[in-house]
Amino acid sequence: MYTQSAVTADGIQKKRRRKLFGGVAALLIGALCVGSWLLWHGHDEAGSAAKPAAPSEQGPLDIRETVEKQPANVAGRMAFRFSADDMQAGESHAMPGMWATDKILAKGINRTLVGFKIGKDATTGDENWRIRLAGPICGTTRHVTVGDRTAVLFRSGVDTHAPCDHVAFVDLDTGKKLWEARFSKVNALYDTPSVTMTRATVVVAWGKGSQAYDMGQGKLLWTSTPTPKCKDGGLAGGRALLIRTDCFDEKSLAESYRVRNVDPRTGNVKWTYQVAKGVQSVYLVSAEPAVLAVAAGDVEITDLISLDEHGKYGATIRVEGGHYVADCVDGEEDGAVDNCPTIVVGDGQVFLTSREDPDGTIVNNSNWIIGFDLATGKTVKKFESGHDQLLYPLRMSGDQLLALRESSDHITPMGLVSMNPRTGKETPYLYFDLPSEAWTLTAPTLNDIIVQNGRIFFGTKQASGPSTDKKKVWEWLVLGVGSAG
């Protein structure tokens, strides 16, 4: 049993509430201490940005590519918060996946999906909807349809060692599970399935094969099985579908990789690209245009490779030597090979950040975002962060690059900015400060950071209790900032 508290005009009204974390007691709302740039307007949603129109050629089951508009007021205010204060020392809970619509912030917590109304200072029990799955969530995709739907993978039982062999398609606005399917008998010890979406299709891969489902009814469209000694190692979706196939050579004791562009509705292969021998790992940064991140003879990413529309080699962008940051999150637990939060592709370029201390000495805590031409691999534009600030590319908004301008001195306000890759012009969208409790949420490889409908959200991937039992502390799980309007 749980209760929730809601502030009303007459005072505090007590409500019943259910458990969300299982072993975690009810979460409570705490005092909010913020800087002068971050304003809390309670439950007032007057400053919410209108939902931008999707491109005219997109239907409700296409993957959304929201074009953000500059708000009339660039001063940031708190748009949403989800926090906890009652977790015990040593307690930890997975929080896989975060998605936003114009009304709802959705988050995965263990085996549950929850949706909160944006505009709240929320705790457990305040959710608008919840979907309890048969087992823990074991795979997510960042992609969302124009109609605000997404797919998740979950285990067939509550045990964390149960097979990750189910996929569910959910409506993020209503919290309705539209359909679910079991895609294969997965070996829980060796298979790490992944999921993606493209062109009205949900696709899963689990090592021994891949399957595609129609978004509308959940109907199975096709199944693909790799050749012996090979496995389907991961997926990339969005505008197209890429499948990475990994093959092991027993003679050389080495693994090789090939990438296939597949028609998501039929399963027919459009083209295949064979990755050069000696590459240790391959990540699928973008499906269209196709961009791969590879670790050639090393465990860290050494090169980015662009391919043309026919799968032919385009250019190589070398990132070894410590000059650029090209991070892709290892998908050992969820099988994802397309999670590269510090790399953005769009407008014929790939955007990377420079290292803030390439010589190993932090003298000027700053960096650059550099755009490289996908056809030639040459530098196109550079965007400078400025002193005591760091820039992180987030995503494309039409032909503009959205980036987070982080204040490292915590005196200068942080910012969400739009950058024109052709002119080099920078346009401010939001200026805001974050309370110290939320500073850890801005690291892009450790957290989910999304921009949607005029707001920026920071969400943790793991909820952890305090280090000791002696002191109660607030655990900030999700924070959203929008325009003060």
Stockholm file with secondary structure:
# STOCKHOLM 1.0

chainA/1-485         MYTQSAVTADGIQKKRRRKLFGGVAALLIGALCVGSWLLWHGHDEAGSAAKPAAPSEQGPLDIRETVEKQPANVAGRMAFRFSADDMQAGESHAMPGMWATDKILAKGINRTLVGFKIGKDATTGDENWRIRLAGPICGTTRHVTVGDRTAVLFRSGVDTHAPCDHVAFVDLDTGKKLWEARFSKVNALYDTPSVTMTRATVVVAWGKGSQAYDMGQGKLLWTSTPTPKCKDGGLAGGRALLIRTDCFDEKSLAESYRVRNVDPRTGNVKWTYQVAKGVQSVYLVSAEPAVLAVAAGDVEITDLISLDEHGKYGATIRVEGGHYVADCVDGEEDGAVDNCPTIVVGDGQVFLTSREDPDGTIVNNSNWIIGFDLATGKTVKKFESGHDQLLYPLRMSGDQLLALRESSDHITPMGLVSMNPRTGKETPYLYFDLPSEAWTLTAPTLNDIIVQNGRIFFGTKQASGPSTDKKKVWEWLVLGVGSAG
#=GR chainA/1-485 SS CEEEEEEETTEEEEEEECCSSSSSCCCCCCCCCCCTTCEECTTCCTTCCCCCCCCTTCCTTSBCCCCCCCCSCCBEEEEEEEEESCCCTTCEEECCCEEECSSEEEEEETTEEEEEETTCEECTTCCSEEEECSSCEEEECSCCBTTSEEEEEEESSSSTTSCEEEEEEEETTTTEEEEEEECCCCCTTTCCCEEEEETTEEEEECBSCEEEEETTTCCEEEEECCCTTEEEEEEECBSSCEEEEEEEETTTTEEEEEEEEECTTTCCEEEEEECCTTEEEEEEEEETTEEEEEEESSSSCCEEEEECTTSCEEEEEECTTTTEECCCCCCTTTCCSCCCTTCEEETTEEEEEECSCTTSCCSSCCCEEEEEETTTCCEEEEEECCTTEEEEEEEEETTEEEEEEEESSSSSCEEEEEECTTTCCEEEEEEECCCGGGGGGGCTTTEEEEEETTEEEEEESEEECCSSSSSCCCEEEEEEEEECC
#=GC SS_cons         CEEEEEEETTEEEEEEECCSSSSSCCCCCCCCCCCTTCEECTTCCTTCCCCCCCCTTCCTTSBCCCCCCCCSCCBEEEEEEEEESCCCTTCEEECCCEEECSSEEEEEETTEEEEEETTCEECTTCCSEEEECSSCEEEECSCCBTTSEEEEEEESSSSTTSCEEEEEEEETTTTEEEEEEECCCCCTTTCCCEEEEETTEEEEECBSCEEEEETTTCCEEEEECCCTTEEEEEEECBSSCEEEEEEEETTTTEEEEEEEEECTTTCCEEEEEECCTTEEEEEEEEETTEEEEEEESSSSCCEEEEECTTSCEEEEEECTTTTEECCCCCCTTTCCSCCCTTCEEETTEEEEEECSCTTSCCSSCCCEEEEEETTTCCEEEEEECCTTEEEEEEEEETTEEEEEEEESSSSSCEEEEEECTTTCCEEEEEEECCCGGGGGGGCTTTEEEEEETTEEEEEESEEECCSSSSSCCCEEEEEEEEECC
//
